[in-house]
């Protein structure tokens, strides 16, 4: 019985060993198979990633090349356009004139000044602005709001300027439609010897005018064949600007304006064609004028004299030539 037991135990042990070996072999094969599959998958994944990386680099290079070509084409087109038009890059620089630089702000204020609605034109913006200023030095009266416009004449220091508008680039528009730089004006009169002499002359002239008026009022007509009308407000106007930038000098009667002859008046008071005599002619002429023009701002005892210059509003005794 003991022999049989030993044999049985040996058989069992061999069978277990075989089983363990078989299991080990299976596990080993499984590990090798799994590792092989994993390696294959990893290699494929890495190859796919490398392929995608290469494709991405290639696309990036293509995009950069395309962008470079577009930039070169645009540069070439710009160069061709420049060559065709003959234009070169413009460098903007600020320049100024020593005698009359433009001003960005309006100098001087006055309690009598009145600002109203702003009007826009093709050039600078103009706003109605009424006040009286004086030239602080010898300055140019120009045909437009800028130093690039023609000089109409030169104003002396202390000369009075009647303003009707101001531009946003610092120029005053005068009653006659011309412009002066606001930088060279002031609201207070300049007290000079010339101004004092002028004031004395005005007073003397006023006294003489009063005496003449008194004598004229005593008789409705004088020996020269003129009838005294009375004192009238005297203003001045120049060529009228048109929408195309030119100026008109044609009157309401169809004649051409002439300084020293043409005046505008209220035709209900002074009919067209009437010859009048203005005592102490403001233009320094002989005082004889013809009513050839009219205007919406001229009514009643108001005479508007055509002139190429700039003069201040005044008053004079007026006679009707019979």
FENGI-V270383 format. One record per pair of residues at least 4 apart in sequence whose C-alpha atoms are under 8 Angstrom apart, sorted by sequence separation. I is the first residue (numbers start at 1). J is the second residue. If there is no record, write none. Layout:
# FENGI-V270383
i: [I | I]
j: [J | J]
This chain:
# FENGI-V270383
i: [1 | 2 | 3 | 4 | 5 | 6 | 7 | 8 | 9 | 10 | 11 | 12 | 13 | 14 | 15 | 16 | 17 | 18 | 19 | 20 | 21 | 22 | 23 | 24 | 25 | 26 | 27 | 28 | 29 | 30 | 31 | 32 | 33 | 34 | 35 | 36 | 37 | 38 | 39 | 40 | 41 | 42 | 43 | 44 | 45 | 46 | 47 | 48 | 49 | 50 | 51 | 52 | 53 | 54 | 55 | 56 | 57 | 58 | 59 | 60 | 61 | 62 | 63 | 64 | 65 | 66 | 67 | 68 | 69 | 70 | 71 | 72 | 73 | 74 | 75 | 76 | 77 | 78 | 79 | 80 | 81 | 82 | 83 | 96 | 97 | 109 | 120 | 121 | 135 | 142 | 145 | 155 | 166 | 167 | 173 | 174 | 181 | 191 | 192 | 193 | 194 | 195 | 196 | 197 | 198 | 199 | 200 | 201 | 202 | 203 | 204 | 205 | 206 | 207 | 208 | 209 | 210 | 211 | 212 | 213 | 214 | 215 | 216 | 221 | 222 | 241 | 242 | 250 | 251 | 257 | 258 | 265 | 266 | 267 | 270 | 280 | 281 | 294 | 298 | 82 | 96 | 120 | 121 | 142 | 144 | 166 | 167 | 173 | 174 | 190 | 191 | 216 | 221 | 222 | 241 | 242 | 250 | 251 | 257 | 265 | 266 | 267 | 281 | 298 | 82 | 96 | 119 | 120 | 143 | 144 | 166 | 167 | 173 | 174 | 216 | 221 | 241 | 242 | 250 | 251 | 265 | 281 | 298 | 118 | 119 | 142 | 143 | 165 | 166 | 172 | 173 | 220 | 221 | 240 | 241 | 249 | 250 | 280 | 118 | 119 | 142 | 143 | 164 | 165 | 171 | 172 | 220 | 239 | 240 | 249 | 279 | 118 | 142 | 143 | 163 | 164 | 165 | 171 | 172 | 239 | 240 | 278 | 117 | 118 | 141 | 142 | 163 | 164 | 171 | 172 | 239 | 277 | 278 | 116 | 117 | 140 | 141 | 142 | 163 | 164 | 170 | 171 | 217 | 238 | 277 | 278 | 115 | 116 | 140 | 141 | 162 | 163 | 170 | 216 | 276 | 277 | 115 | 116 | 140 | 141 | 161 | 162 | 170 | 275 | 276 | 114 | 115 | 140 | 141 | 275 | 276 | 114 | 115 | 139 | 140 | 275 | 276 | 113 | 114 | 138 | 139 | 274 | 275 | 113 | 114 | 138 | 139 | 273 | 274 | 112 | 113 | 138 | 139 | 272 | 273 | 112 | 137 | 138 | 253 | 272 | 273 | 135 | 137 | 271 | 272 | 110 | 124 | 135 | 136 | 137 | 270 | 272 | 135 | 136 | 145 | 134 | 135 | 260 | 134 | 135 | 145 | 134 | 135 | 146 | 260 | 134 | 135 | 145 | 152 | 263 | 265 | 133 | 134 | 145 | 260 | 261 | 262 | 263 | 264 | 267 | 132 | 133 | 145 | 260 | 261 | 262 | 263 | 264 | 265 | 266 | 132 | 133 | 160 | 260 | 261 | 262 | 263 | 264 | 265 | 266 | 132 | 133 | 262 | 263 | 264 | 265 | 131 | 132 | 158 | 262 | 264 | 269 | 130 | 131 | 158 | 266 | 269 | 130 | 131 | 157 | 158 | 265 | 266 | 129 | 130 | 143 | 144 | 145 | 264 | 265 | 266 | 129 | 130 | 143 | 144 | 145 | 146 | 266 | 128 | 129 | 142 | 143 | 145 | 266 | 280 | 128 | 129 | 141 | 142 | 158 | 255 | 265 | 266 | 279 | 127 | 128 | 141 | 142 | 265 | 278 | 279 | 100 | 126 | 127 | 141 | 253 | 264 | 265 | 278 | 279 | 99 | 100 | 126 | 127 | 140 | 252 | 253 | 263 | 264 | 278 | 279 | 126 | 139 | 251 | 252 | 263 | 264 | 277 | 278 | 125 | 126 | 251 | 252 | 263 | 264 | 276 | 277 | 124 | 125 | 251 | 262 | 263 | 276 | 277 | 102 | 124 | 262 | 276 | 277 | 102 | 124 | 139 | 261 | 275 | 276 | 101 | 259 | 260 | 274 | 275 | 100 | 137 | 259 | 260 | 274 | 136 | 137 | 258 | 259 | 135 | 136 | 257 | 258 | 259 | 135 | 136 | 134 | 135 | 133 | 134 | 133 | 134 | 133 | 134 | 136 | 132 | 133 | 134 | 133 | 134 | 106 | 176 | 177 | 175 | 176 | 177 | 175 | 176 | 105 | 177 | 104 | 105 | 106 | 104 | 105 | 106 | 103 | 104 | 102 | 103 | 235 | 237 | 102 | 103 | 233 | 234 | 235 | 236 | 237 | 238 | 102 | 232 | 233 | 234 | 235 | 236 | 237 | 238 | 239 | 231 | 232 | 233 | 234 | 235 | 236 | 237 | 238 | 232 | 234 | 236 | 237 | 238 | 236 | 107 | 236 | 106 | 107 | 235 | 236 | 106 | 108 | 110 | 235 | 236 | 103 | 107 | 108 | 109 | 235 | 102 | 103 | 107 | 108 | 234 | 235 | 101 | 103 | 233 | 234 | 100 | 102 | 233 | 234 | 233 | 234 | 232 | 233 | 100 | 231 | 232 | 231 | 232 | 231 | 232 | 230 | 231 | 229 | 230 | 228 | 229 | 230 | 228 | 229 | 228 | 229 | 227 | 228 | 226 | 227 | 226 | 227 | 226 | 227 | 225 | 226 | 225 | 213 | 209 | 176 | 176 | 161 | 161 | 162 | 160 | 161 | 162 | 160 | 152 | 153 | 152]
j: [5 | 6 | 7 | 8 | 9 | 10 | 11 | 12 | 13 | 14 | 15 | 16 | 17 | 18 | 19 | 20 | 21 | 22 | 23 | 24 | 25 | 26 | 27 | 28 | 29 | 30 | 31 | 32 | 33 | 34 | 35 | 36 | 37 | 38 | 39 | 40 | 41 | 42 | 43 | 44 | 45 | 46 | 47 | 48 | 49 | 50 | 51 | 52 | 53 | 54 | 55 | 56 | 57 | 58 | 59 | 60 | 61 | 62 | 63 | 64 | 65 | 66 | 67 | 68 | 69 | 70 | 71 | 72 | 73 | 74 | 75 | 76 | 77 | 78 | 79 | 80 | 81 | 82 | 83 | 84 | 85 | 86 | 87 | 100 | 101 | 113 | 124 | 125 | 139 | 146 | 149 | 159 | 170 | 171 | 177 | 178 | 185 | 195 | 196 | 197 | 198 | 199 | 200 | 201 | 202 | 203 | 204 | 205 | 206 | 207 | 208 | 209 | 210 | 211 | 212 | 213 | 214 | 215 | 216 | 217 | 218 | 219 | 220 | 225 | 226 | 245 | 246 | 254 | 255 | 261 | 262 | 269 | 270 | 271 | 274 | 284 | 285 | 298 | 302 | 87 | 101 | 125 | 126 | 147 | 149 | 171 | 172 | 178 | 179 | 195 | 196 | 221 | 226 | 227 | 246 | 247 | 255 | 256 | 262 | 270 | 271 | 272 | 286 | 303 | 88 | 102 | 125 | 126 | 149 | 150 | 172 | 173 | 179 | 180 | 222 | 227 | 247 | 248 | 256 | 257 | 271 | 287 | 304 | 125 | 126 | 149 | 150 | 172 | 173 | 179 | 180 | 227 | 228 | 247 | 248 | 256 | 257 | 287 | 126 | 127 | 150 | 151 | 172 | 173 | 179 | 180 | 228 | 247 | 248 | 257 | 287 | 127 | 151 | 152 | 172 | 173 | 174 | 180 | 181 | 248 | 249 | 287 | 127 | 128 | 151 | 152 | 173 | 174 | 181 | 182 | 249 | 287 | 288 | 127 | 128 | 151 | 152 | 153 | 174 | 175 | 181 | 182 | 228 | 249 | 288 | 289 | 127 | 128 | 152 | 153 | 174 | 175 | 182 | 228 | 288 | 289 | 128 | 129 | 153 | 154 | 174 | 175 | 183 | 288 | 289 | 128 | 129 | 154 | 155 | 289 | 290 | 129 | 130 | 154 | 155 | 290 | 291 | 129 | 130 | 154 | 155 | 290 | 291 | 130 | 131 | 155 | 156 | 290 | 291 | 130 | 131 | 156 | 157 | 290 | 291 | 131 | 156 | 157 | 272 | 291 | 292 | 155 | 157 | 291 | 292 | 131 | 145 | 156 | 157 | 158 | 291 | 293 | 157 | 158 | 167 | 157 | 158 | 283 | 158 | 159 | 169 | 159 | 160 | 171 | 285 | 160 | 161 | 171 | 178 | 289 | 291 | 160 | 161 | 172 | 287 | 288 | 289 | 290 | 291 | 294 | 160 | 161 | 173 | 288 | 289 | 290 | 291 | 292 | 293 | 294 | 161 | 162 | 189 | 289 | 290 | 291 | 292 | 293 | 294 | 295 | 162 | 163 | 292 | 293 | 294 | 295 | 162 | 163 | 189 | 293 | 295 | 300 | 162 | 163 | 190 | 298 | 301 | 163 | 164 | 190 | 191 | 298 | 299 | 163 | 164 | 177 | 178 | 179 | 298 | 299 | 300 | 164 | 165 | 178 | 179 | 180 | 181 | 301 | 164 | 165 | 178 | 179 | 181 | 302 | 316 | 165 | 166 | 178 | 179 | 195 | 292 | 302 | 303 | 316 | 165 | 166 | 179 | 180 | 303 | 316 | 317 | 139 | 165 | 166 | 180 | 292 | 303 | 304 | 317 | 318 | 139 | 140 | 166 | 167 | 180 | 292 | 293 | 303 | 304 | 318 | 319 | 167 | 180 | 292 | 293 | 304 | 305 | 318 | 319 | 167 | 168 | 293 | 294 | 305 | 306 | 318 | 319 | 167 | 168 | 294 | 305 | 306 | 319 | 320 | 146 | 168 | 306 | 320 | 321 | 147 | 169 | 184 | 306 | 320 | 321 | 147 | 305 | 306 | 320 | 321 | 147 | 184 | 306 | 307 | 321 | 184 | 185 | 306 | 307 | 184 | 185 | 306 | 307 | 308 | 185 | 186 | 185 | 186 | 185 | 186 | 186 | 187 | 187 | 188 | 190 | 187 | 188 | 189 | 189 | 190 | 166 | 236 | 237 | 236 | 237 | 238 | 237 | 238 | 168 | 240 | 168 | 169 | 170 | 169 | 170 | 171 | 169 | 170 | 169 | 170 | 302 | 304 | 170 | 171 | 301 | 302 | 303 | 304 | 305 | 306 | 171 | 301 | 302 | 303 | 304 | 305 | 306 | 307 | 308 | 301 | 302 | 303 | 304 | 305 | 306 | 307 | 308 | 303 | 305 | 307 | 308 | 309 | 310 | 182 | 311 | 182 | 183 | 311 | 312 | 183 | 185 | 187 | 312 | 313 | 181 | 185 | 186 | 187 | 313 | 181 | 182 | 186 | 187 | 313 | 314 | 181 | 183 | 313 | 314 | 181 | 183 | 314 | 315 | 315 | 316 | 315 | 316 | 184 | 315 | 316 | 316 | 317 | 317 | 318 | 317 | 318 | 317 | 318 | 317 | 318 | 319 | 318 | 319 | 319 | 320 | 319 | 320 | 319 | 320 | 320 | 321 | 321 | 322 | 321 | 322 | 322 | 317 | 317 | 309 | 310 | 310 | 311 | 312 | 311 | 312 | 313 | 312 | 308 | 309 | 309]
